[in-house]
Amino acid sequence: MTDLLTTPRPADTPDAGQPKKTLLERYVALSAPIRWMTAAALGILLLSIVQEISGEGSSVLTEPGTSGAMLRFAVPILLAGLGGLFSERAGIVNIGLEGMMIMGTWFGAWGTVNFGSPWAGLICAAVGGALGGLLHAVATVSFGVDHIISGVAINILAPGLTRFLSDQVFSRWDGGSITQSPRAVGLPKIDVPLLAGRGGSTNWLGSIDDRNWFFVSDVAGFLEGAMQGLSLFTIIAFLLVPASGFVLWKTRIGLRIRICGERPEAGESLGVNIYLHKYIGVITSGAFAGLAGGFIAMELAGLYREGQTLGRGYIGLAALIFGNWRPGGVALGSLLFGYPFVLALRDSTGLGTRALLLVIAIALVGMLVYSLVKQNKTDSAIAGVLAAGVFVWWSLSSTAPNWLPNTMPYATVLLVLVFMSQRLRMPAADGQIYRKGG
């Protein structure tokens, strides 16, 4: 009798009658670092499988040089995306990131050559981009100009302004001209000791990579490339991801910036200076874009050259949408979007870029399975047709076209909009013209 009174029946237990969590729900419940590491491991596993299927010519997919270059190419996209994050969280659409990045390339090179220090160059790059952000804020916040029109105007103005400045400054310096600056001082680099040392130093990851073990060597090679010749500013740029999240979601000023992008009228009723915090968000956005331009000039090119941003400001906006207006998502998008550009540059045979088609096909099959689990017939049909089409393309081609890597960021965003539109949530007042007391 006592046992019957004290022992709970199965229906009384906390988990009784509750459905078991799916694999995806268990993954989402993990801590953020575990989720990131799991996603990275699954991504490298996919590349390893594709390499085995595609043959030796596709080994460029996981070579150490590929991952190292991917980090460098991802930094400008990441910084531009973080810049867009601050602006749009404040309610201002910033199409002008490309122009602000162009300003950063010029001012970064000027500061580096003029002061002889790459760090001074980065400060000047941030100031140059912030000036573009200030112009955008004056137009959109103070005068109520349409955000898109103002951003496009900045993108048109920046190349002309920097060409004028080059004519007045760089063309009078040794090694400079109206289209480029003298050679700039590069950013300092480091190797992670023991794990990825060079020049006779211990290189544990390199020794594992040389053994050609399936998946394990690929992971080691990827990590080795990321830890060799690592720019100090690359480390700083990726540390800005958690720092941005902390500022926007854990501080008072971040809360006020987000109020500007969600419910500015409610913020005004609580005494928040909406105009001031919109200015802060947009100027911060310009500073991030300027840093991205400075990195391009000093790290990727070694000098300012006209037209060297190559649309990375727009790709930063694509990373922002892909990342659902979250810092971690922007970081993931920047890495995914930087990878195809690097692959196209390093893949002399074209076999690695062709293997990328198989990666896309497998990813679409994964989306097909996900849509079937969610019982979404429309998405399932779209994913199935696209997966079959890409697989046929891969089967019938010997190499991939040169334009494929350049179009992948935009195609990826379109796919995210198609399949994940219900999960995307931009700030509620993003892009709206705000007038005090309105």
C-alpha positions in Angstrom: 0.0 0.0 0.0 2.9 2.3 0.9 4.5 1.7 -2.5 1.3 2.5 -4.3 1.1 5.8 -2.5 4.7 6.9 -2.9 5.7 5.6 -6.3 4.5 7.9 -9.1 2.7 6.3 -12.0 4.1 6.7 -15.5 1.5 9.3 -16.3 2.6 11.4 -13.3 6.3 11.7 -14.4 7.3 15.1 -15.9 8.1 13.7 -19.4 5.0 11.5 -19.6 2.8 12.3 -22.6 5.3 14.7 -24.1 6.6 14.0 -27.6 10.3 13.2 -28.0 12.5 16.0 -29.2 13.6 15.8 -32.8 17.3 15.8 -33.8 17.0 19.4 -34.9 15.4 20.5 -31.7 18.2 18.8 -29.7 20.8 20.6 -31.8 19.1 24.0 -31.2 19.0 23.3 -27.5 22.8 22.9 -27.4 25.0 25.8 -26.2 26.2 28.2 -28.9 29.9 27.0 -29.0 28.8 23.4 -29.4 26.4 24.3 -32.2 29.1 26.2 -34.0 31.6 23.4 -33.7 29.1 20.8 -34.8 28.1 22.8 -37.8 31.7 23.3 -38.8 32.5 19.6 -38.4 29.4 18.7 -40.5 30.5 21.1 -43.2 34.0 19.7 -43.4 32.6 16.2 -43.4 30.4 17.1 -46.4 33.5 18.5 -48.2 35.5 15.3 -47.4 32.7 13.2 -48.9 32.6 15.3 -52.0 36.4 15.1 -52.3 36.2 11.3 -52.2 33.5 11.2 -54.9 35.1 13.8 -57.1 38.7 12.5 -57.1 42.1 14.0 -56.5 41.6 17.2 -58.4 39.1 18.4 -55.8 41.6 18.3 -52.8 41.7 22.1 -53.0 38.4 22.0 -51.1 40.1 21.4 -47.7 43.7 22.4 -48.3 45.2 24.6 -45.5 45.7 27.5 -48.0 42.0 27.5 -48.8 40.8 27.9 -45.2 43.5 30.6 -44.5 42.4 32.6 -47.6 38.8 32.0 -46.7 39.3 33.8 -43.4 41.0 36.8 -45.1 38.3 37.1 -47.7 35.5 36.7 -45.1 36.7 39.6 -42.9 35.5 42.5 -45.2 32.2 40.8 -45.7 31.9 40.2 -42.0 32.6 43.8 -41.1 30.3 45.1 -43.7 27.6 42.8 -42.4 28.1 43.9 -38.8 27.9 47.5 -40.0 24.6 46.8 -41.7 23.5 45.1 -38.5 24.0 48.2 -36.4 22.3 50.5 -38.9 19.3 48.3 -39.5 18.8 47.5 -35.8 18.5 51.3 -35.5 15.9 51.3 -38.3 18.0 52.6 -41.1 18.6 50.5 -44.3 22.2 51.1 -45.3 22.6 50.3 -49.0 25.6 52.7 -48.9 27.9 50.2 -47.2 29.7 49.7 -50.5 30.5 53.5 -50.8 31.5 53.7 -47.1 33.8 50.7 -47.8 35.4 52.6 -50.7 36.0 55.5 -48.4 37.7 53.2 -46.0 40.0 51.8 -48.7 41.3 55.3 -49.5 41.6 56.7 -46.0 43.1 53.4 -44.8 45.8 53.5 -47.4 46.4 57.2 -46.8 46.7 56.8 -43.1 49.1 53.8 -43.4 51.4 55.5 -45.9 51.2 58.9 -44.2 51.8 57.7 -40.6 53.8 54.5 -41.4 51.6 52.3 -39.3 48.8 49.8 -40.3 47.0 50.5 -37.1 46.9 54.2 -37.8 45.6 53.2 -41.3 42.8 51.2 -39.8 41.8 54.2 -37.5 41.8 56.4 -40.6 39.7 53.8 -42.5 37.1 53.7 -39.7 37.0 57.5 -39.7 36.5 57.7 -43.5 33.7 55.1 -43.3 32.1 56.9 -40.4 32.0 60.1 -42.4 30.0 58.3 -45.0 27.8 57.0 -42.3 27.3 60.5 -40.9 26.3 61.7 -44.4 23.7 58.9 -44.6 22.4 59.7 -41.1 22.0 63.4 -41.9 20.1 62.5 -45.1 17.8 59.8 -43.6 17.4 60.8 -40.0 17.4 64.6 -40.1 16.0 65.2 -43.5 13.8 62.1 -44.0 15.3 61.1 -47.3 14.4 57.7 -48.6 17.0 55.2 -47.2 17.6 53.5 -50.6 18.0 56.8 -52.5 20.5 58.1 -49.9 22.5 54.8 -49.9 22.7 54.7 -53.7 23.8 58.3 -53.8 26.7 57.5 -51.4 27.7 54.6 -53.6 27.8 56.9 -56.6 29.6 59.7 -54.7 32.3 57.7 -53.0 34.2 56.5 -56.2 34.2 60.1 -57.6 35.4 61.6 -54.3 38.2 59.1 -53.8 39.3 59.6 -57.4 39.5 63.4 -56.7 41.4 62.8 -53.5 43.8 60.5 -55.3 44.5 63.1 -57.9 45.2 65.7 -55.2 47.3 63.4 -52.9 48.4 60.0 -54.3 49.4 61.3 -57.7 51.9 63.6 -56.0 53.5 60.8 -54.0 56.2 58.4 -55.2 54.6 55.2 -56.5 51.1 56.7 -56.5 48.7 57.8 -59.2 45.2 59.0 -59.7 43.9 55.4 -59.4 46.2 53.9 -56.7 48.3 54.7 -53.7 51.9 53.9 -52.9 52.6 50.5 -51.3 51.1 50.3 -47.8 52.5 48.7 -44.7 50.9 45.3 -44.2 49.2 44.2 -41.0 51.2 42.0 -38.6 50.7 38.2 -38.7 51.2 35.4 -36.3 51.4 31.6 -36.4 49.8 29.6 -33.6 52.7 27.8 -31.9 52.8 24.0 -31.6 49.5 23.6 -33.5 50.5 25.3 -36.8 54.1 26.5 -36.5 56.3 27.1 -39.6 60.0 27.2 -40.3 61.0 24.1 -38.3 58.6 24.8 -35.5 56.2 22.1 -34.2 53.2 21.7 -36.4 50.9 19.1 -35.0 48.0 19.9 -37.3 50.3 19.7 -40.3 51.5 16.3 -39.4 48.0 15.0 -39.1 47.0 16.6 -42.4 50.0 14.8 -44.1 48.6 11.4 -43.1 45.6 11.8 -45.4 43.1 10.3 -43.0 39.5 10.7 -44.2 37.8 13.6 -42.5 40.4 13.8 -39.6 43.1 15.1 -41.9 40.7 17.5 -43.6 39.7 19.0 -40.2 43.4 19.3 -39.3 44.2 20.9 -42.6 41.4 23.4 -42.3 42.5 24.4 -38.8 46.2 24.5 -39.9 45.4 27.0 -42.6 43.3 29.2 -40.3 46.2 29.3 -37.7 49.1 30.0 -40.1 49.9 33.6 -41.2 46.9 34.8 -39.2 46.5 38.6 -39.3 46.0 40.1 -35.9 43.2 42.2 -37.2 41.4 39.0 -38.4 41.3 37.9 -34.8 40.0 41.3 -33.8 37.3 41.2 -36.6 35.9 37.9 -35.4 36.0 39.0 -31.8 33.8 41.9 -32.8 31.0 39.3 -33.5 30.4 38.5 -29.8 31.2 42.1 -28.9 28.5 43.3 -31.2 26.0 40.9 -29.8 26.9 42.0 -26.2 26.5 45.6 -27.0 23.2 45.3 -28.8 21.5 42.8 -26.5 23.2 43.3 -23.1 23.8 47.1 -22.7 21.5 50.1 -22.3 22.7 51.8 -25.5 22.2 48.6 -27.4 18.6 48.4 -26.1 17.9 51.9 -27.2 19.4 51.3 -30.7 17.1 48.3 -31.1 14.1 50.3 -29.9 14.8 52.7 -32.7 14.4 49.8 -35.2 11.4 48.2 -33.5 9.1 50.7 -31.9 10.6 54.2 -32.1 7.4 55.8 -31.0 7.4 53.7 -27.8 11.0 54.7 -27.2 10.2 58.3 -27.6 7.4 58.0 -25.1 9.9 56.6 -22.6 12.3 59.5 -23.1 14.8 57.9 -25.5 16.4 60.3 -27.9 15.6 58.4 -31.1 17.5 60.7 -33.5 20.7 60.5 -31.4 20.6 56.7 -31.3 19.8 56.4 -35.0 22.9 58.6 -35.6 25.0 56.3 -33.4 23.8 53.2 -35.2 24.4 54.6 -38.7 27.8 56.1 -37.9 28.9 52.9 -36.2 27.8 51.1 -39.4 29.9 53.4 -41.5 32.9 52.8 -39.2 32.6 49.0 -39.6 32.4 49.4 -43.4 35.4 51.7 -43.4 37.4 49.1 -41.4 36.4 46.5 -44.0 37.8 48.8 -46.7 41.0 49.4 -44.8 41.5 45.6 -44.5 41.0 45.2 -48.2 43.6 47.9 -48.9 46.2 46.7 -46.4 45.7 43.0 -46.2 44.3 41.8 -49.5 45.9 44.2 -51.9 48.7 46.0 -50.0 47.7 49.4 -51.4 44.6 51.4 -52.4 43.4 50.6 -55.9 40.4 52.1 -57.6 37.5 49.6 -57.7 39.0 47.1 -55.4 36.0 46.5 -53.1 34.3 44.4 -55.9 30.8 44.7 -54.4 31.7 43.3 -51.0 29.4 45.9 -49.4 26.4 44.4 -51.1 27.6 40.9 -50.2 27.8 42.1 -46.6 24.1 43.0 -46.9 23.4 39.5 -48.2 25.3 38.1 -45.2 23.1 40.2 -42.9 19.9 38.8 -44.4 21.3 35.3 -44.4 22.2 35.7 -40.8 18.7 36.9 -39.8 20.0 40.2 -38.5 22.1 38.4 -35.8 25.9 38.7 -35.3 26.5 34.9 -35.3 24.5 34.5 -38.5 26.4 37.3 -40.2 29.7 35.6 -39.3 28.5 32.3 -40.7 27.3 34.0 -43.9 30.6 35.8 -44.4 32.5 32.5 -44.2 30.1 30.7 -46.6 30.3 33.6 -49.0 34.0 34.1 -48.8 34.7 30.4 -49.5 33.6 30.3 -53.2 35.7 33.3 -54.1 38.8 31.7 -52.6 38.1 28.4 -54.3 37.9 30.1 -57.7 41.2 31.8 -57.2 43.1 28.7 -56.0 41.5 26.1 -58.3 43.6 26.2 -61.4 42.1 23.0 -62.9 38.4 23.9 -62.3 37.8 20.5 -60.7 37.4 22.0 -57.2 34.9 24.5 -58.4 33.0 21.8 -60.2 33.0 19.7 -57.0 31.2 22.7 -55.4 28.2 21.9 -57.6 28.0 18.5 -55.9 28.2 20.3 -52.5 25.2 22.5 -53.5 23.3 19.4 -54.8 23.8 17.6 -51.5 22.8 20.7 -49.5 19.6 20.9 -51.5 18.9 17.3 -50.8 19.2 18.1 -47.1 16.7 20.9 -47.6 14.4 18.5 -49.4 14.5 16.1 -46.4 13.9 19.0 -44.0 10.9 20.2 -46.0 9.5 16.7 -46.1 9.8 16.4 -42.3 8.0 19.7 -41.9 5.4 18.5 -44.4 5.9 21.5 -46.6 5.0 20.2 -50.1 5.9 23.4 -52.0 9.4 23.7 -50.5 9.9 20.0 -51.0 9.1 20.3 -54.7 11.3 23.3 -55.2 14.2 21.7 -53.4 13.8 18.4 -55.2 13.8 20.1 -58.7 16.8 22.3 -57.9 18.8 19.4 -56.4 18.1 17.2 -59.5 19.0 20.1 -61.8 22.3 20.8 -60.1 23.2 17.1 -59.9 22.6 16.7 -63.6 24.7 19.9 -64.2 27.5 18.4 -62.1 27.3 15.0 -63.9 27.4 16.4 -67.4 30.1 19.1 -66.9 33.9 18.6 -66.7 34.5 22.1 -65.1 32.2 24.7 -63.6 31.8 28.2 -65.2 33.9 31.1 -63.9 30.8 33.1 -62.9 29.5 30.5 -60.4 31.5 31.6 -57.3 30.5 35.3 -57.9 26.8 34.4 -58.0 26.7 32.0 -55.1 26.2 34.6 -52.3 23.2 36.1 -54.0 21.8 32.7 -55.0 22.2 31.5 -51.4 20.3 34.5 -50.1 17.5 33.8 -52.6 17.3 30.2 -51.4 17.2 31.3 -47.8 14.4 33.7 -48.6 12.5 30.8 -50.4 13.0 28.1 -47.7 13.4 30.1 -44.5 11.3 33.2 -45.0 9.1 32.3 -42.0 12.2 32.3 -39.7 13.6 35.6 -41.0 12.7 38.6 -39.0 14.0 42.0 -39.8 13.5 44.9 -37.3 9.9 46.0 -37.5 10.6 49.7 -38.2 13.5 49.0 -40.5 13.4 51.4 -43.5 10.6 53.5 -42.2 10.9 57.3 -42.2 10.7 58.5 -38.6 9.6 62.0 -37.6 9.6 63.1 -33.9 6.1 63.3 -32.5 4.7 61.7 -35.7 
